[in-house]
Amino acid sequence: MPGNRGQTSLKLKRRAEDPMREFDRLPAELRIWLASAMLPWRPRSVRRTFDRAMARVGNTANALKELDRIEERLVAKDAAAIWGRNHPLATSRIRS
């Protein structure tokens, strides 16, 4: 088990950039969302995903809700892979 990520089936990547500097560059609403996220999102990834959601839905509140839905889907996928489909977090939230 490398680092403090625990067991996961999600992709792990090493990056050369400074994640704290990238975090500080995020808008306040994204920093708040990221601080309470269930998964260890990279600031660049959350910014890219947020920008795509903003282009689709057109406002910050709905884009943040879209980030919540995306994260729930990733957690459900990981829970199903790690603990099996009967795990409470692996319920019907998985949408392909």
C-alpha positions as CSV (number, residue, x, y, z in Angstrom):
1,M,0.0,0.0,0.0
2,P,2.0,3.0,-1.2
3,G,1.4,6.3,0.4
4,N,-1.7,7.2,2.3
5,R,-4.3,6.4,-0.5
6,G,-5.3,3.0,0.8
7,Q,-6.6,0.4,-1.4
8,T,-8.2,1.6,-4.6
9,S,-8.9,0.5,-8.1
10,L,-8.8,4.1,-9.5
11,K,-5.9,5.3,-11.5
12,L,-2.9,6.6,-9.6
13,K,-0.6,9.1,-11.2
14,R,2.6,10.8,-10.1
15,R,2.9,14.5,-11.0
16,A,5.8,16.9,-11.0
17,E,3.9,20.1,-10.4
18,D,3.2,21.7,-7.0
19,P,-0.3,20.7,-6.0
20,M,-0.6,23.4,-3.3
21,R,0.2,26.1,-5.8
22,E,-2.4,24.7,-8.2
23,F,-4.9,24.5,-5.3
24,D,-4.3,28.1,-4.4
25,R,-5.0,29.2,-8.0
26,L,-8.5,27.6,-7.9
27,P,-11.6,29.8,-7.5
28,A,-12.9,29.9,-3.9
29,E,-15.9,27.8,-4.6
30,L,-13.7,25.0,-6.1
31,R,-11.3,25.1,-3.1
32,I,-14.2,24.7,-0.7
33,W,-15.6,21.8,-2.8
34,L,-12.2,20.1,-3.1
35,A,-11.5,20.5,0.7
36,S,-14.6,18.3,1.4
37,A,-14.3,15.9,-1.5
38,M,-14.3,12.2,-0.8
39,L,-11.6,11.4,-3.3
40,P,-8.0,12.9,-3.6
41,W,-8.7,15.0,-6.7
42,R,-5.8,16.8,-8.3
43,P,-6.5,20.6,-8.5
44,R,-5.9,20.5,-12.3
45,S,-8.4,17.6,-12.7
46,V,-11.1,19.2,-10.7
47,R,-10.6,22.5,-12.5
48,R,-10.9,20.8,-15.9
49,T,-14.0,18.8,-14.8
50,F,-15.6,22.0,-13.4
51,D,-15.0,23.9,-16.6
52,R,-16.6,21.2,-18.6
53,A,-19.6,21.1,-16.2
54,M,-19.9,24.9,-16.4
55,A,-19.9,24.8,-20.2
56,R,-22.8,22.3,-20.0
57,V,-25.0,23.7,-17.2
58,G,-24.0,27.4,-17.2
59,N,-23.9,28.3,-13.5
60,T,-21.6,27.5,-10.6
61,A,-24.2,25.9,-8.3
62,N,-25.2,23.3,-10.9
63,A,-21.6,22.7,-12.0
64,L,-20.7,21.9,-8.3
65,K,-23.7,19.5,-8.2
66,E,-22.3,17.9,-11.4
67,L,-19.0,17.4,-9.6
68,D,-20.8,15.7,-6.7
69,R,-22.5,13.3,-9.2
70,I,-19.2,12.5,-10.9
71,E,-17.5,11.9,-7.6
72,E,-20.4,9.7,-6.4
73,R,-20.1,7.6,-9.6
74,L,-16.3,7.2,-9.1
75,V,-16.8,6.2,-5.4
76,A,-19.5,3.7,-6.4
77,K,-17.2,2.2,-9.1
78,D,-14.3,1.9,-6.7
79,A,-16.4,0.5,-3.8
80,A,-17.8,-2.2,-6.2
81,A,-14.3,-3.1,-7.4
82,I,-12.8,-3.2,-3.9
83,W,-15.6,-4.5,-1.6
84,G,-18.0,-6.0,-4.1
85,R,-21.4,-5.0,-5.6
86,N,-23.2,-5.5,-2.3
87,H,-21.3,-2.7,-0.5
88,P,-23.7,0.2,0.4
89,L,-21.7,2.7,-1.7
90,A,-21.7,0.4,-4.7
91,T,-25.5,0.6,-5.1
92,S,-27.3,1.6,-8.3
93,R,-25.3,4.9,-8.5
94,I,-23.0,3.3,-11.1
95,R,-23.8,4.8,-14.5
96,S,-21.7,4.0,-17.5
